[in-house]
Amino acid sequence: MKKQYLVKSILWKKVCFGLLLANSVYFPASSVWAATTDDTDKFTLDSVVVTAQRSETRDLDTPAAVTVITAEELKETGAVNVFDALEHTIGFNSMSFGPAGTDYGMSPSRTMVRGLDKGTLVLVNGAPINLLNYNGSGGIPLEAVEKVEIIKGAGSTLYGSEALAGVVNIITKKPGSKQQSTVGISGGNYSKNWSVSSDLGNSAIYLKREYIAAVDRTSRENITNKSTNAAIQPYGLYKGTKDSFYYTTQLGDELNFNWSYTNLQTNRPRFNVNGSNYMLYKYDDIRNNLNLIYDSKINNVKSVLSFNKRYSFGDKYTYSTGKWAISERYNMYGLNWDTQKTWQLRNDLDTLIAGITLAQEHYNDPSTDAAAIRKNALRNSLAVYGSYTYAVNPNFSTTLGLRGHFIDDYATTENVFLPQIQTLYKINDNTSWYTNIGKSFQMPALNQYFSKQDADFNSLKPQQGWNYETGLKKIIDQSQSFKLAVYHMDIKDQFVWKKNADNTDYMTNAGDFRNTGIEAEYVKILNDNWKYNIGFSYSNPENNENGSWEQCNSKIQTTAGVTYNKEKWLTNLNFLFLGDREESYYRINGAISDIPDRIQLNATINFHPEYNQSVILNLYNILDRDNSVNKYENLDLPFNWTLSYNYNF
């Protein structure tokens, strides 16, 4: 099996380079390179949002908490990938086992909105890419991203399962009118990469090879088991690679095709407390995401057909026995078709959106010898949804939404009805006040029905609950904006992990989750050269998994950034603070204590010596802190830097 996928990987790479060569031969690059960015890349205080209401609305006219990160802002912050950028967004927490969201097989990194694990739906161009309740966001090359739209709050009425706490939509660039190619190379003390891209007008291709460096320790030392106080062997990271491929083509004025492919190969060692080798895990993780988008502005119809596949396999080597063994085999895919139509009613005062979604999710575990029903799990779902926005008067509107979601798989059937009500009051042309109340749900991961080793494997229920939110948005003037949101979450039957008698993990419903919080964001453009932003969040995420309410995520988050841009230079400094964190999963230095505060300071310096060249210096974790990125004491990288050079032709 492993050899088969290695051959496929080589073939993919040959296909990618063949397409790139064809681009260069048959569609030669333009001799003129535009130094300015597209309008979609420019910074704006009132972005156009397409995800929150499934139609284009200004942020001020959207009754939800919205954050938009443009391609230009991604460059400014020096983000390594989308996951890295989301970490610095107010209201987000990451669950990462490695640097910049690196996955280790099915110990995957994921993004959490407002402290709820397994409650964020990630889309690519409106197509869901979650599989087994995980929402990896690092698969698409950053160079191919046009913008990222982040919607916090209940999202299941419009987007179905997974969107309990929020939705992230990664919107990729469409082929441009200009023809150009770019080559880039990057090196640093912990990573290096090369990239090639070509835009030929009606299609574009992006290729990237990343070399992952070895790291002595990626988890905290001197940690012990809470109950037995036995020492926990720390992890490290050996060299690895990540190949990324993204292809997009405009098949017509209304039809667009996108294909992203990644192959991540990592090597994760584990050491005895005395520093000797204990175990080595080798992971290969192959992902394909394809979507075909029909978008008719004339008929107000949008249809998205998507296919999302992931194959992850891992092997482990035990040094004491000198033997290799299978650690995991995961083979899964998701097929989704969603079609919606929009009507403008009452002389364009009101908007009606109605749609239908058909989806299928498949899971196969090729390493198990269990019964066939446990080796080949299938889930089918049908959903119909609608949303009506009614303008009560020129300043006040209300939106009513409803979704009927019907699920059928080998273990259970579920019929879920999800209401949502939103209001928007325009205090004036630059200020709006909104409310957003909705019910959301999430189905259990398809493979988790049979991970519990007893006869009653179909007792696992969906987690579902309500989100309540109200907020204020204000464009103070053309140079500054302010956002404030207050929310409460109440989720029943939260998914948590437990141990079987043989020490294997399984998912179960254990207690409830709740969180009440406040978020504030302020952006100021000082002049043509300077701008800064600051954000603050305070919340109280808790669950009662153990019979009483206990904190389960960070309470305090602060973000800040300042950007300077003049002629050939662009510099940015950004800061992240997570404080008052939850209790560690282990004892630290023999004591039960909370996870230490996370403080991260990054910087980027971008220099354009010529119109078609750029030199970028990125500095990460400048304070060189041993930051724990989760309660399992996995660590940020130490201080590290990368120097990149890009040439356009």
BATI-674945 format. One line per 5 residues: number of its first residue (from 1); their letters; for each residue x, y negated, z of C-alpha. Coordinates in steps of 0.02 Angstrom, whole numbers, plus 32768, in hexadecimal, padded with zeros to 4 digits. Example, Ala and Ser with C-alpha at 12.3 -4.5 7.8 and 13.67 -1.06 7.14 Angstrom:
2
1> as> 8267:80E1:8186 | 82AC:8035:8165
//
This chain:
649
1> mkkqy> 8000:8000:8000 | 808A:7F87:8030 | 80EB:7FAC:7F8F | 804C:7F90:7F2A | 8033:7EE3:7F73
6> lvksi> 80EB:7EB9:7F5B | 80D9:7EDF:7EA2 | 803C:7E75:7E9B | 8099:7DE6:7EF0 | 8124:7DEB:7E6C
11> lwkkv> 80A3:7DEE:7DE0 | 804A:7D58:7E2C | 80EC:7CF6:7E2E | 810F:7D20:7D77 | 8060:7CE8:7D47
16> cfgll> 8076:7C45:7DA7 | 811B:7C1C:7D53 | 80D3:7C4B:7CAA | 8044:7BD0:7CC1 | 80BD:7B4A:7CFA
21> lansv> 812D:7B66:7C62 | 8095:7B5E:7BF0 | 8067:7AB7:7C3E | 8113:7A70:7C19 | 811E:7AB4:7B66
26> yfpas> 8070:7A90:7B24 | 8046:79F6:7B8B | 80E6:7990:7B9A | 80EB:7913:7C28 | 80C8:785C:7C0B
31> svwaa> 8160:77EC:7C06 | 810B:7770:7C7B | 80F2:779A:7D33 | 8073:7733:7D93 | 80BD:76F6:7E38
36> ttddt> 8015:76CA:7E82 | 7FA0:774C:7ECC | 7EF0:7774:7E92 | 7E5E:771B:7EE4 | 7E34:77B9:7F43
41> dkftl> 7EDE:77B0:7F98 | 7ECF:76FE:7FD6 | 7EB0:76DA:808C | 7E01:769E:80B4 | 7DA4:7678:8153
46> dsvvv> 7CFF:76B8:810E | 7D1C:7756:80AA | 7C9F:77AE:803A | 7C6F:7855:8088 | 7C24:78EA:802B
51> taqrs> 7C26:7973:80AF | 7BBC:792F:813E | 7B17:7925:80DE | 7B44:7985:803F | 7B39:78E3:7FDD
56> etrdl> 7BA5:7848:7FCA | 7B8C:77CD:8058 | 7BF8:7747:80A7 | 7C3D:7772:8152 | 7BD6:76E4:819C
61> dtpaa> 7B39:7732:8151 | 7B5F:77E2:8192 | 7B0A:781A:8235 | 7B9C:7884:8272 | 7C4E:7873:82B5
66> vtvit> 7CBA:786C:8219 | 7D76:7865:81FA | 7DC1:785C:814C | 7E7A:787A:812E | 7EAD:7843:807F
71> aeelk> 7F40:7885:801B | 7F9B:77E1:803A | 7F83:77F3:80F6 | 7FC3:78A6:80EF | 8062:7863:80A0
76> etgav> 8070:77D8:8120 | 806B:784C:81B6 | 80E7:78C9:816C | 806F:795A:818D | 80B5:7A05:815E
81> nvfda> 8009:7A48:8130 | 7F50:7A29:8152 | 7F5B:7A83:81F9 | 7FE4:7A0C:822F | 7F7B:7974:81FF
86> lehti> 7EE1:79B3:825B | 7F43:79C4:82FE | 7F51:7907:8303 | 7E95:78EA:82EE | 7E2D:78B6:8384
91> gfnsm> 7DBB:7941:83BD | 7E28:79CE:837A | 7E8F:7A51:83D3 | 7EF9:7AD0:837A | 7F12:7B87:83A0
96> sfgpa> 7FBE:7BAC:835B | 8035:7C3E:8376 | 80C1:7BF2:8310 | 8108:7B50:82C8 | 808C:7AE4:8263
101> gtdyg> 8004:7B67:8273 | 8069:7BFE:8239 | 8003:7C9E:823C | 8044:7D46:8276 | 7FCE:7DBC:821D
106> mspsr> 7F2A:7DBF:827B | 7F71:7D57:8307 | 7F3C:7CC1:82A0 | 7F45:7C09:82C5 | 7EA2:7BAB:82BC
111> tmvrg> 7E55:7B02:82DA | 7DD9:7AE1:8366 | 7D61:7A4E:836F | 7D3B:7A09:841C | 7D87:7A9B:847A
116> ldkgt> 7D1F:7B29:842F | 7D82:7BBA:83EA | 7D32:7C12:8356 | 7CBB:7B85:832D | 7D06:7B26:829A
121> lvlvn> 7CDA:7B48:81E4 | 7D62:7B20:8165 | 7D2F:7AFF:80B1 | 7D95:7AE6:8013 | 7D34:7A79:7F9A
126> gapin> 7C96:7AA9:7FF7 | 7CBA:7B65:7FF0 | 7CD0:7BBF:8099 | 7D77:7C16:80B7 | 7D5B:7C5A:8168
131> llnyn> 7D73:7D15:8179 | 7D59:7D7A:8219 | 7D33:7CD4:8271 | 7DE0:7C8E:824C | 7DF4:7BEC:81ED
136> gsggi> 7EA6:7BDE:81AC | 7EC3:7B33:815B | 7F79:7B3E:8124 | 7F65:7B9E:8080 | 7F59:7B10:8003
141> pleav> 7FF7:7AAC:7FD8 | 7FEA:79FF:8024 | 8015:79B3:7F7C | 7F71:79F7:7F35 | 7F02:79A9:7FBB
146> ekvei> 7E9D:790D:7F8E | 7E52:78F5:803B | 7E13:7952:80D4 | 7D66:792D:8119 | 7D46:7959:81CF
151> ikgag> 7C95:795D:8213 | 7C83:7979:82CE | 7BE2:79B9:831A | 7B5F:7A38:82E6 | 7B76:7A6D:8231
156> stlyg> 7B17:7B10:8220 | 7A77:7AC5:81D9 | 7AD1:7A97:8139 | 7B61:7B13:813C | 7B29:7BAC:819E
161> seala> 7B8B:7C1E:8211 | 7C34:7BE6:8259 | 7C0A:7B2B:825F | 7BE0:7B24:8319 | 7C50:7A92:8344
166> gvvni> 7C81:7A49:829C | 7CB0:7A59:81E5 | 7D55:7A37:818D | 7D4D:7A22:80D0 | 7DF4:7A23:8073
171> itkkp> 7DD3:79CC:7FCE | 7E57:79EA:7F4A | 7E90:797A:7EBD | 7E3E:7988:7E15 | 7EAC:7980:7D7B
176> gskqq> 7ED7:78CD:7D52 | 7ED5:786A:7CB1 | 7F92:7854:7CB3 | 800E:78DE:7C8B | 80A1:78F2:7CFF
181> stvgi> 8108:7974:7D58 | 8161:7970:7DFF | 81F0:79D4:7E48 | 821E:79CD:7EFF | 829C:7A17:7F75
186> sggny> 82A5:7A0D:8033 | 831F:7A46:80B7 | 8332:7A37:8173 | 836F:7A89:8211 | 82DA:7B00:821B
191> sknws> 8290:7B0A:816C | 82AA:7AED:80B4 | 823E:7AF7:8018 | 8231:7AD0:7F61 | 8195:7A9F:7EFF
196> vssdl> 8162:7A84:7E4A | 80C0:7A3B:7E09 | 807C:7A09:7D60 | 7FE2:79A4:7D34 | 7FB0:79AF:7C7D
201> gnsai> 7F0F:794C:7C7B | 7E8A:79D2:7C7F | 7EE4:7A4A:7CF3 | 7F6F:7A4B:7D75 | 7FDD:7ACA:7DCD
206> ylkre> 803F:7AC2:7E70 | 80C5:7B3E:7EA6 | 8124:7B40:7F4A | 819F:7BB5:7F9F | 81C2:7B98:8058
211> yiaav> 8250:7BE8:80B9 | 8227:7C02:8171 | 82BD:7BF2:81E4 | 82E8:7C5D:827A | 82BC:7C19:8327
216> drtsr> 8307:7C63:83C6 | 8269:7C54:842D | 81B7:7C2B:83F9 | 8168:7C52:84A3 | 8191:7C17:8552
221> enitn> 820C:7C79:85BB | 81F5:7CA3:8674 | 813D:7CCF:8662 | 80EF:7D64:86BA | 804A:7DC0:86C0
226> kstna> 7FCB:7D6A:8730 | 7F92:7E05:878D | 8031:7E70:8793 | 80B6:7DE7:8784 | 8110:7E58:8706
231> aiqpy> 8183:7DFD:868D | 813F:7DD5:85DF | 81B7:7DEF:854E | 81CD:7D4C:84ED | 81BB:7D3A:8430
236> glykg> 822E:7CF1:83AD | 8228:7CD7:82F1 | 8298:7D20:826A | 82A7:7CE0:81B9 | 8210:7CEA:8147
241> tkdsf> 81C3:7CA0:80AA | 811F:7C55:806F | 80EC:7C49:7FB8 | 805F:7BD3:7F89 | 8008:7BC1:7EE2
246> yyttq> 7F78:7B4F:7EB5 | 7F26:7B3D:7E0A | 7E96:7ACE:7DD7 | 7E46:7AB0:7D2E | 7DB5:7A48:7CF0
251> lgdel> 7D50:7ABF:7C81 | 7CD7:7A34:7C51 | 7C93:798F:7C8E | 7C2F:79EA:7D15 | 7C90:7A8B:7D31
256> nfnws> 7D30:7A9F:7D95 | 7D94:7B3C:7DC3 | 7E11:7B48:7E54 | 7E83:7BD6:7E8B | 7EFA:7BD8:7F1F
261> ytnlq> 7F6D:7C67:7F4E | 7FE5:7C7C:7FE0 | 8059:7D07:8015 | 80A1:7CF1:80C4 | 8129:7D67:8102
266> tnrpr> 8161:7D53:81B7 | 81CD:7DB3:8230 | 81A5:7DA0:82E8 | 8220:7DED:8364 | 81FE:7E0C:841B
271> fnvng> 8288:7E16:849C | 82A1:7E67:8544 | 82B9:7DF0:85D6 | 8376:7E10:85D0 | 837A:7DD6:851A
276> snyml> 8389:7E81:84C8 | 8317:7EB3:8437 | 826F:7EFB:8469 | 8203:7EFF:83CC | 81F9:7EB5:831D
281> ykydd> 8156:7E8D:82C1 | 8157:7E75:8204 | 80BE:7E24:81B3 | 8086:7E0D:8100 | 7FED:7D9E:80E9
286> irnnl> 7FA3:7D88:803A | 7F12:7D12:8018 | 7EAF:7CE2:7F7D | 7E2B:7C5B:7F79 | 7DCC:7C39:7ED8
291> nliyd> 7D3A:7BC5:7EBA | 7CD6:7B8F:7E23 | 7C79:7AEB:7E3A | 7BEB:7AA9:7DD0 | 7BC0:79F5:7DFB
296> skinn> 7B40:799A:7D90 | 7B2A:78E3:7DBD | 7A9F:78D6:7D3C | 7A35:7964:7D83 | 7A70:794E:7E37
301> vksvl> 7A9B:7A07:7E41 | 7B37:7A4F:7E8F | 7B62:7B08:7E90 | 7BFC:7B5A:7EDC | 7C2F:7C0E:7EBD
306> sfnkr> 7CC3:7C46:7F25 | 7D2A:7CE0:7F4A | 7D9A:7CE8:7FE3 | 7E0C:7D7E:7FFF | 7E92:7DA5:807F
311> ysfgd> 7F00:7E3D:8096 | 7F6C:7E3C:8132 | 7FDB:7ECC:8167 | 805D:7EDE:81EE | 80DC:7F5E:8228
316> kytys> 813A:7F67:82CC | 81E4:7FAE:82F6 | 820A:7FE7:83A9 | 82C3:7FDE:83D0 | 82BB:805C:845E
321> tgkwa> 8277:80E4:83E9 | 82C3:80A8:8346 | 821E:80C3:82EB | 81A8:805C:8280 | 80EB:8064:8297
326> isery> 8052:800E:8250 | 801A:7F7C:82BB | 7F88:7F3F:8251 | 7F31:7F4C:81A9 | 7EA9:7ECF:8179
331> nmygl> 7E54:7EC8:80D0 | 7DC1:7E50:80C0 | 7D67:7DDD:8049 | 7CD7:7D63:8044 | 7C68:7D3C:7FAE
336> nwdtq> 7BFB:7CA1:7FB7 | 7B82:7C4A:7F40 | 7B31:7BA7:7F73 | 7AC0:7B39:7F08 | 7A6E:7A97:7F3B
341> ktwql> 7A04:7A12:7EE7 | 79ED:795E:7F1D | 7954:78F2:7EFF | 794C:7835:7F17 | 789B:7807:7F4D
346> rndld> 7836:7769:7F71 | 789B:76FC:7EFB | 793E:7746:7F3C | 7916:771E:7FF1 | 790D:77D5:8025
351> tliag> 7978:786D:7FFE | 7944:7923:7FFA | 79C4:79AF:7FED | 7993:7A65:7FDE | 7A00:7AFB:7FBF
356> itlaq> 7A1B:7BB6:7FC8 | 7AB3:7C1B:7FFC | 7ADA:7CD1:7FD8 | 7B72:7D1C:802C | 7BC8:7DC2:8043
361> ehynd> 7C56:7DEB:80B9 | 7CB8:7E8C:80B0 | 7D37:7ED8:8128 | 7D9E:7F74:8113 | 7E21:7FB8:818B
366> pstda> 7E8F:802C:8122 | 7EF4:8064:81BA | 7E68:80B0:8221 | 7E2F:8165:8221 | 7D85:813C:826B
371> aairk> 7CE0:8161:8218 | 7CBC:8115:816F | 7C43:8097:81B9 | 7CD4:8050:821C | 7D48:804B:8187
376> nalrn> 7CD5:7FF0:8110 | 7C68:7F68:815D | 7BF7:7EFA:80F4 | 7B8E:7E63:8122 | 7B10:7E0E:80B1
381> slavy> 7AB9:7D6A:80D5 | 7A37:7CFA:8086 | 7A15:7C48:80BB | 79A1:7BBE:8083 | 79BA:7B0E:80C3
386> gsyty> 7974:7A61:80AF | 7997:79B1:80EB | 7927:7919:80D8 | 7962:7868:80FD | 78D3:77EE:8115
391> avnpn> 78EE:7732:8119 | 7877:76EF:819D | 78AD:763E:8173 | 7949:75EE:8125 | 79A9:7602:81C8
396> fsttl> 796D:76A9:820C | 7969:7757:81C2 | 7951:7806:8203 | 7988:78AD:81BD | 792F:7952:81DE
401> glrgh> 7986:79F5:81B2 | 7956:7AAC:81BC | 79AD:7B4C:818D | 796C:7BFE:8187 | 79FF:7C77:818D
406> fiddy> 79E2:7D32:8176 | 7A70:7DAE:8196 | 7A77:7E68:8178 | 7B0C:7EDA:819B | 7B29:7F8D:81D5
411> atten> 7B1C:7F5F:828E | 7A92:7EDD:829B | 7A19:7E67:8246 | 7A02:7DB3:827A | 7980:7D31:8247
416> vflpq> 79B9:7C87:8282 | 795E:7BE1:826F | 79C5:7B44:8289 | 7976:7A98:829C | 79D2:79F2:8299
421> iqtly> 799D:793E:82B0 | 7A08:78A5:8290 | 79E5:77EB:829A | 7A45:7755:825A | 7A26:76A1:828C
426> kindn> 7A82:7618:822C | 7A9D:758F:82AC | 7AE7:7526:8220 | 7B46:7542:817D | 7BE4:7572:81DD
431> tswyt> 7B9E:75D0:8275 | 7B37:766E:8286 | 7AFA:76D8:8316 | 7ACF:778F:82FC | 7A8E:7828:8357
436> nigks> 7AA9:78DD:8321 | 7A53:7971:8375 | 7A5C:7A1E:832A | 7A60:7AD7:834B | 7AF0:7B42:830A
441> fqmpa> 7B23:7BF7:830E | 7BAF:7C70:82E2 | 7BA8:7D28:82BB | 7C27:7D9D:830B | 7CBF:7DC9:82A2
446> lnqyf> 7C8C:7E58:8231 | 7D10:7ED1:8271 | 7CED:7EAF:8329 | 7C4D:7F14:8333 | 7CB1:7FB3:833B
451> skqda> 7D4D:7F77:8396 | 7CFD:7FA0:843D | 7D13:8059:8458 | 7C69:808E:8492 | 7BC7:80C2:843F
456> dfnsl> 7B6E:801C:8453 | 7BD7:7FB8:83D7 | 7B41:7F58:8393 | 7B1B:7EFC:8435 | 7B8A:7E6A:8401
461> kpqqg> 7B1D:7DCF:83E6 | 7B3D:7D2D:8386 | 7B78:7C98:83EA | 7B02:7C06:83D2 | 7AD0:7B63:8422
466> wnyet> 7AB1:7AA9:8414 | 7B1A:7A0F:83F2 | 7ADE:7964:842E | 7B39:78C8:83F5 | 7B26:780D:83E6
471> glkki> 7BA5:7792:83A2 | 7BD0:76E4:8366 | 7C30:76B5:82C9 | 7C6A:7603:82A8 | 7CD1:75B1:8220
476> idqsq> 7D03:751A:8287 | 7D46:74C0:81ED | 7DA7:74F2:8153 | 7E3E:751A:81BE | 7DFE:7581:8251
481> sfkla> 7D80:7607:827F | 7D42:765C:831D | 7CE8:7702:833B | 7C9D:7745:83DC | 7C46:77EC:83F7
486> vyhmd> 7BF8:783D:8492 | 7BC7:78F4:8487 | 7B8E:798F:84E5 | 7B9E:7A44:84AC | 7B3F:7AD7:84F4
491> ikdqf> 7B6D:7B80:84A6 | 7B25:7C27:84E1 | 7B75:7CD5:84D6 | 7C24:7C93:84AF | 7C9B:7D0D:845B
496> vwkkn> 7D31:7D40:84C5 | 7DB5:7DC8:84BC | 7DBD:7E5A:8536 | 7E27:7EF7:8547 | 7DF2:7FAA:8527
501> adntd> 7E33:8035:8597 | 7EBF:8056:8519 | 7EF4:7F9D:8521 | 7EAD:7F74:8474 | 7E4C:7ED2:8462
506> ymtna> 7D94:7EBE:843C | 7D1B:7E2E:842D | 7C85:7E1D:84A0 | 7C06:7D9C:84DC | 7C3D:7D5C:8586
511> gdfrn> 7BE6:7CC8:85D0 | 7BC5:7C1E:8584 | 7C28:7B85:854C | 7C03:7ACE:856F | 7C5D:7A2B:8552
516> tgiea> 7C32:7975:856E | 7CA6:78F1:852B | 7CC9:7846:84E2 | 7D35:7819:844C | 7D73:776E:8414
521> eyvki> 7DDA:773C:837B | 7E1D:7692:8346 | 7E77:7663:82A4 | 7EC9:75BB:8282 | 7F16:757A:81E0
526> lndnw> 7F89:74EE:8219 | 7FBD:74B5:816B | 7FF3:74FA:80C2 | 8083:7555:8116 | 804B:758D:81C3
531> kynig> 7FBB:75F4:8208 | 7FA1:765D:82A3 | 7F21:76D3:82EE | 7EFB:7714:839C | 7E81:7797:83DA
536> fsysn> 7E4C:77D9:8483 | 7DDE:786A:84BB | 7DA8:78A6:8566 | 7D3E:7942:857A | 7D1B:79D2:85F1
541> penne> 7D1E:7A77:858F | 7CE7:7B08:85FE | 7CAB:7BBC:85F2 | 7C66:7C33:8674 | 7CB9:7CD1:8631
546> ngswe> 7CEC:7D06:86E0 | 7C48:7CDA:8736 | 7C6E:7C25:8762 | 7C8F:7B8B:86F6 | 7D49:7B79:86D0
551> qcnsk> 7DA8:7B00:8661 | 7DD7:7B51:85BA | 7E2E:7AC9:8556 | 7E83:7A1F:8565 | 7E1F:7991:85B0
556> iqtta> 7E87:78FD:8571 | 7EC3:78D9:84C0 | 7F1A:783C:8483 | 7F57:7819:83D2 | 7FB0:7780:838E
561> gvtyn> 8009:774E:82EF | 805B:76B7:829F | 8086:76A6:81E5 | 80F6:7629:818A | 80EF:761F:80CC
566> kekwl> 8151:75A3:8063 | 8193:75B3:7FB2 | 8200:764E:7FAD | 81EC:767D:8065 | 8165:76D4:80C9
571> tnlnf> 817E:7706:817F | 8109:7752:81FE | 8113:7780:82B6 | 8089:77ED:8302 | 8069:782D:83B1
576> lflgd> 7FFF:78B8:83FE | 7FD9:78D7:84B5 | 7F73:7966:8501 | 7F5D:795B:85BC | 7EFD:79AA:864D
581> reesy> 7F07:7A52:85F6 | 7EBB:7AF8:8625 | 7F0C:7B7E:8690 | 7F96:7BE4:863E | 7F72:7C98:860E
586> yring> 8011:7CC8:866D | 806F:7C97:8709 | 80F4:7C13:86E4 | 8191:7C2B:874C | 812D:7C9B:87C0
591> aisdi> 809F:7C20:87E0 | 7FEF:7C11:879B | 7FE4:7B65:874D | 7F9A:7B01:86BE | 7FED:7AF7:8614
596> pdriq> 8069:7A66:8611 | 8034:79C6:85B8 | 805A:79C4:84FF | 80B6:7928:84C1 | 80E9:7920:840B
601> lnati> 813B:788D:83B2 | 815A:7897:82F6 | 819B:781D:8273 | 81AD:7813:81B6 | 8214:77A0:8147
606> nfhpe> 81E8:779B:808D | 825C:7740:8013 | 823F:7726:7F58 | 82E9:76F9:7F0B | 829C:76FD:7E5D
611> ynqsv> 81EA:76FE:7E1A | 81EE:77BA:7DFD | 8252:77F5:7E94 | 8235:7803:7F4F | 82A0:7833:7FE4
616> ilnly> 8244:7864:8083 | 828B:7882:8131 | 8214:78D4:81AD | 823B:78E0:8267 | 81D3:7954:82D4
621> nildr> 81CC:7965:8392 | 8246:78D5:83A5 | 823F:78E4:8463 | 8276:799B:8454 | 81F3:79DC:84CE
626> dnsvn> 81C8:7A92:84F2 | 8112:7A76:84C6 | 809A:7B07:84E3 | 801D:7B07:8454 | 7FA3:7B7F:84A9
631> kyenl> 7F7F:7BD5:854E | 7FE9:7C6A:8518 | 8083:7BFA:8524 | 80B5:7BFC:846D | 8126:7B67:844C
636> dlpfn> 813D:7AD9:83D1 | 81E0:7AD4:8372 | 826C:7A73:83C8 | 829F:79CD:8379 | 82AD:79EC:82BE
641> wtlsy> 82BF:798B:821D | 82A9:79A1:8162 | 82F0:7939:80D3 | 8290:7943:802F | 82AE:7905:7F7E
646> nynf> 8227:78FA:7EF7 | 823B:78CF:7E40 | 81AB:78A6:7DC9 | 81B8:78B3:7D0C
//
